[in-house]
Amino acid sequence: MNYYSLHHKAQKASFKEAVINGLAPDKGLYFPEKITPLPAGFFKNIEYFSNEEIAFEVIKQFIGDEIPEKKLKEIIAETINFDFPVVPITENISTLELFHGPTMAFKDVGARFMARCLGEFNKENREQTVLVATSGDTGGAVANGFLNVKGVDVVILYPDGKVSDIQEKQLTTLGQNITALKVDGAFDDCQDMVKNAFLDTEIKRTLTSANSINIARWLPQMFYFFFAYKQLKNKEKELVFSVPSGNFGNICAGIMAQKLGLPIKHFVAATNVNDTVLNYLNDGVYTPKPSKATISNAMDVGNPSNFIRIQELFNNNIAELKNSFSSFSFTDTATKEAIKEIHAASNYVPDPHGAVGYLGAKEYLKENPSTQCVFLETAHPVKFLDVVEETLNVKVEIPSQIESVLNKEKKFQKIKTYEELKAYLNS
Ligand SMILES: *Cc1c(COP(=O)(O)O)cnc(C)c1O
């Protein structure tokens, strides 16, 4: 399968080239040249397929013959070896839990899939270094996903004192091919250092990024929507997804699933007060803004990088987009109220991102009461322990995945300047 750049100035790339490049040389995001709907029989019989079989059917056209079928099946089996349950919350609202992976963040699926694709493409032993800056969840998922992948070193920069203790443990206790650099600075400083390194011709290593613009992190997120449909298809009401959104990669993958023929009536992009997309839908002008800090901090994004892919999926036509896509924005106060409301309704403990998704579902149902809404629960509440325990006055039980890192020793190097990062990378 070939991919074109959404800036339309770079040459088309194969799946392999697009995965290795991340961003196209003209700085545009890659987009598949062709999207072919799956046969009706696949949807009719979906409950007879295993998750692995579904994932293979969904992703194979986007890879073509660039990974042998047997190898692709192995990659999929390793990527999704955990559950994706749908849990009812109220009569018309349920949640799809995406946090059963090793770091309890939904980014596990994309990171694990991308890591294994890169490992496969690195068979000739070309050494690569994945360099990422993290404000929390991404780093853990990437570190874990790439652990022990041959030919790939991972260097993670994170801001001193700005990630939670659990998140820091997830970054710093793996060892092997994963190195954590603790930066005396803020997340933006980490991000700037990474950007500098990518532009610096004196860096002797081959650097790659692992953020959500990479097609190998973006596309496997389509699986979630099929897994939910498999569990819900026999209900009579039409299906709507409310997706807590930051960079809009996850919801964009959902729209891809719809293009493949999955019967989804509507998408709700639920955001915190970072409402760039809502404003665009209201007044037709896309104006990026600096991000604002919230309690759903994985969605603190003022210029969502994947929104351009969503526009492409709707032929850059805002009327067409609004037909199948809405956005609602919620404050931290509303989010905390929602955490309480969900807990009161069903004894369910959501995380702040899931709670924003729930609010999006509720808002949509006001106008469309005869649909069934699924919000995506993108992180386990333990990842946002302070907010959740304080809001609900309950103790969240620590799951075994997290428990196992808590007693391990943190290992990191401290750095302060770009020169120190450069010296590390060239050492
Ligand atoms: C990354 C993240 C999101 C946002 O996903 P996007 O694909 O960037 O829109 C939502 N919730 C959690 C917990 C995340 O880590």
PDBQT file of the ligand as one rigid body, heavy atoms in Angstrom, charges set to zero:
ROOT
HETATM    1  C1  LIG A 501      -3.383  10.059  24.357  1.00  0.00    +0.000 C 
HETATM    2  C2  LIG A 501      -4.562   9.964  25.222  1.00  0.00    +0.000 A 
HETATM    3  C3  LIG A 501      -5.829  10.461  24.826  1.00  0.00    +0.000 A 
HETATM    4  C4  LIG A 501      -6.033  11.210  23.525  1.00  0.00    +0.000 C 
HETATM    5  O1  LIG A 501      -5.920  10.408  22.383  1.00  0.00    +0.000 OA
HETATM    6  P1  LIG A 501      -5.716  11.085  20.958  1.00  0.00    +0.000 P 
HETATM    7  O2  LIG A 501      -5.572   9.954  20.009  1.00  0.00    +0.000 OA
HETATM    8  O3  LIG A 501      -4.441  11.894  21.074  1.00  0.00    +0.000 OA
HETATM    9  O4  LIG A 501      -6.890  11.944  20.689  1.00  0.00    +0.000 OA
HETATM   10  C5  LIG A 501      -6.915  10.265  25.653  1.00  0.00    +0.000 A 
HETATM   11  N1  LIG A 501      -6.782   9.652  26.852  1.00  0.00    +0.000 NA
HETATM   12  C6  LIG A 501      -5.591   9.179  27.279  1.00  0.00    +0.000 A 
HETATM   13  C7  LIG A 501      -5.516   8.536  28.606  1.00  0.00    +0.000 C 
HETATM   14  C8  LIG A 501      -4.447   9.303  26.484  1.00  0.00    +0.000 A 
HETATM   15  O5  LIG A 501      -3.275   8.840  26.928  1.00  0.00    +0.000 OA
ENDROOT
TORSDOF 0
